[in-house]
Amino acid sequence: MIRILTFLLIISALFSCSSDSATALIECSELNQKDDRDNYKVIDLRKPEKYNLGHIPNAINIWRIDIIDSEKDYGGMMAKKVVIESLFSKLGIKNGDQITIYDDKGLCDAARLWWILDYYGYSKVKLLNGGFTKWKKENYPVSLDPVILEKAIFTFDNLSVQKTHYADINEVKKAITNPDVVLLDTRELEEYTGDFMKKGAYRSGRIPSSSWCNWSETVDYKNSTQFKDLEKLKKIYASKGITPDKEIIVYCQSGVRSAHTTFVLTQLLNYPNVKNYDGSWIEWSYFKELPIEKGVKTTFTLSKENI
């Protein structure tokens, strides 16, 4: 019976991919045709210096530091609900607006904001497939004018918090010794093995029992800069044993790259049980009593994808 249910779960996930991806992404051609900007907001999630050099017309600029919790002893945690509400209200985003988010780094920063909004229960969000790189490549209009909108009122429903795609440190602790849960590290290989430590972390290495799949394997950087097609995405994860029947907790340095993987697995491939560990490696490495691993697993195999 368990095998039958698992089989049906996988089949359901595979056959629902195309419809989910259609609602989670927007193409450049479609965005360029949007006329109703009053109820349609575009967010440019890049550093202000890049935004000022050119952005999609009518796009509002937000950067990563605007959506993190500045009160924590360590960095990277998502901002509190009231902070996002205040930020969006100040920028002129109001309840009911359809939001499109983009960046120029394969949509990892854009996915982080998508994940935060998903956590607070706001679902009218899409990512621009290919991001600003694709937009420029296809010669769509670019503006140098800063966008300043009239202040609005934006509030999350107090009952709307969704922890469907959220994991905290306690869940990760339990997952280490739980064979039914896959801990997925989405950082660079050198970070996973402990040979390199990014600024902000307190120790190098990985969470014990973690598998590895670089978040960027899912993006076609050489050609379209868009997400790879669904069949390729399925193969990438299946080759590493990351399948829809499993419970998966994803992490990276600060929950940004892992938010991207969470988006791919849940919104494009319809995996039913995927959570992003908000604190990720920064939080884990901060607590010295928590165990770490280094080196390469004996069963470790590199993906053949050229990333």
Secondary structure, DSSP 8 states (H G I E B T S, - for coil): -HHHHHHHHHHHHHHTHHHHHHHHEE-HHHHHT---TTSEEEEE-S-HHHHHT-B-TTEEE--GGGGB-TTSSSS--B--HHHHHHHHHHHT--TT-EEEEE-SSTTHHHHHHHHHHHHTT---EEEETTHHHHHHHTT---B-S------------TT----TTEE-HHHHHHHTT-TTEEEEE-S-HHHHHTS---TT-SS-SB-TT-EE--GGGGB-TTTTSSB--HHHHHHHHHTTT--TTSEEEEE-SSSSHHHHHHHIIIIIS--SSEEEESSHHHHHHHSTTS--B-S--TT----SS--
